[in-house]
Amino acid sequence: MKEIALRIHKLIAFYQLSSASFADQIGVQRSSISHILSGRNKPSLDFVLKTLKAFPTLSSDWLLHGHGEIEAADSIPASSIARKKEIPKETPTITPETTPTEIHSQTSTEIDQVLILRSDGTFQHFKEQKSLNLPKK
């Protein structure tokens, strides 16, 4: 069941939400998100149904089993697109050799957090600038 917690984490990152705003959007207590993401609790059927209702383009097969893409491929309603934050017009070019400092120097805004998602299902989350060794402006 740890895999579904990872997919919930990926879902939150995909929509560029905080855990608190995700909880508010699906209508659950903020602590329940924390408990699920930490692995303390498993998501209930009610939690899954609320998530699918709040994100109508979310693939239930992806959420439950990890199959396919995060969103259904057929169509994305405008209301779903409006939920995502706008992507900056200038996106930095990132290669496997790019360092966090180089990424930081290519962007015009401060980096709040970095999430590294690996193909084996693991991830690494960096929240503070000092853990990224980024220069402060």
C-alpha positions as CSV (number, residue, x, y, z in Angstrom):
1,M,0.0,0.0,0.0
2,K,3.1,2.3,0.2
3,E,2.8,2.6,-3.6
4,I,-0.5,4.5,-3.4
5,A,1.0,6.9,-0.9
6,L,3.8,7.6,-3.4
7,R,1.2,8.1,-6.2
8,I,-0.7,10.6,-3.9
9,H,2.6,12.4,-3.3
10,K,3.2,12.5,-7.1
11,L,-0.4,13.8,-7.6
12,I,0.2,16.6,-5.2
13,A,3.4,17.5,-7.0
14,F,1.7,17.2,-10.4
15,Y,-0.9,19.8,-9.5
16,Q,1.7,21.9,-7.7
17,L,-0.2,21.9,-4.5
18,S,0.8,21.8,-0.9
19,S,-0.4,19.0,1.3
20,A,-2.7,21.4,3.1
21,S,-4.2,22.8,-0.1
22,F,-4.7,19.2,-1.5
23,A,-6.5,18.2,1.8
24,D,-8.7,21.3,1.5
25,Q,-9.5,20.6,-2.2
26,I,-10.6,17.1,-1.6
27,G,-12.4,17.9,1.7
28,V,-10.4,15.9,4.2
29,Q,-8.5,16.9,7.4
30,R,-4.9,18.0,6.7
31,S,-3.6,15.6,9.3
32,S,-5.0,12.7,7.2
33,I,-2.8,13.7,4.3
34,S,0.2,13.8,6.5
35,H,-0.6,10.3,8.0
36,I,-1.1,8.8,4.5
37,L,2.1,10.3,3.0
38,S,4.2,9.2,6.0
39,G,2.8,5.6,5.7
40,R,1.1,5.7,9.1
41,N,-2.4,5.3,7.6
42,K,-3.7,3.7,4.4
43,P,-6.1,5.8,2.3
44,S,-9.7,4.8,2.8
45,L,-12.2,4.2,0.0
46,D,-13.8,7.6,0.9
47,F,-10.4,9.3,0.5
48,V,-9.9,7.8,-2.9
49,L,-13.4,8.7,-4.1
50,K,-13.1,12.3,-2.8
51,T,-9.7,12.5,-4.7
52,L,-11.2,11.2,-7.9
53,K,-14.2,13.6,-7.6
54,A,-12.0,16.6,-6.9
55,F,-9.7,15.8,-9.9
56,P,-12.1,14.6,-12.7
57,T,-9.3,14.0,-15.2
58,L,-7.3,11.8,-12.8
59,S,-7.0,8.2,-13.9
60,S,-8.4,5.9,-11.3
61,D,-6.4,3.1,-12.7
62,W,-3.2,5.1,-12.2
63,L,-4.2,6.2,-8.7
64,L,-5.2,2.7,-7.5
65,H,-2.7,0.5,-9.5
66,G,-0.1,2.8,-11.0
67,H,-1.0,1.8,-14.6
68,G,-1.0,4.3,-17.4
69,E,-0.7,8.1,-17.1
70,I,-1.7,10.3,-14.2
71,E,-4.5,11.9,-16.2
72,A,-6.9,10.3,-18.7
73,A,-5.6,10.8,-22.2
74,D,-8.9,11.4,-23.9
75,S,-9.6,15.1,-22.9
76,I,-8.7,17.5,-20.2
77,P,-11.5,20.0,-19.2
78,A,-10.6,23.6,-18.9
79,S,-11.5,23.6,-15.2
80,S,-8.7,21.1,-14.6
81,I,-6.1,23.1,-16.5
82,A,-7.1,26.2,-14.5
83,R,-6.2,24.4,-11.3
84,K,-2.6,24.0,-12.4
85,K,-0.2,26.9,-11.9
86,E,1.1,28.5,-15.0
87,I,4.4,27.3,-16.2
88,P,6.9,30.1,-16.6
89,K,7.5,31.1,-20.2
90,E,11.2,30.6,-19.9
91,T,11.8,27.0,-18.7
92,P,15.4,26.2,-17.9
93,T,17.1,23.5,-19.9
94,I,17.9,20.7,-17.4
95,T,20.1,17.7,-18.2
96,P,21.2,14.9,-15.9
97,E,24.4,16.8,-15.4
98,T,22.7,20.1,-14.4
99,T,23.5,21.1,-10.8
100,P,20.9,22.7,-8.5
101,T,22.9,25.9,-8.6
102,E,22.8,26.0,-12.4
103,I,19.0,25.5,-12.3
104,H,18.7,28.3,-9.7
105,S,20.7,30.7,-11.8
106,Q,18.5,30.1,-14.9
107,T,15.3,30.9,-13.1
108,S,13.9,34.3,-12.2
109,T,12.1,33.1,-9.0
110,E,13.2,31.5,-5.8
111,I,13.1,27.7,-5.7
112,D,10.8,26.6,-2.8
113,Q,11.3,22.9,-3.0
114,V,12.6,20.1,-5.3
115,L,11.1,16.7,-5.8
116,I,13.1,14.0,-7.5
117,L,11.0,11.1,-8.7
118,R,12.9,7.9,-9.7
119,S,11.7,5.2,-12.1
120,D,11.9,2.6,-9.3
121,G,9.1,4.4,-7.4
122,T,11.3,6.1,-4.8
123,F,11.6,9.8,-4.4
124,Q,13.6,12.4,-2.7
125,H,12.2,15.7,-1.4
126,F,14.2,18.8,-0.7
127,K,12.4,21.6,1.1
128,E,15.0,24.0,2.5
129,Q,17.5,25.9,0.4
130,K,20.4,24.9,2.7
131,S,19.7,21.2,1.8
132,L,20.1,22.1,-1.9
133,N,23.2,24.2,-1.4
134,L,21.7,27.0,-3.4
135,P,22.9,30.6,-3.1
136,K,20.5,33.0,-1.4
137,K,19.7,36.2,-3.3
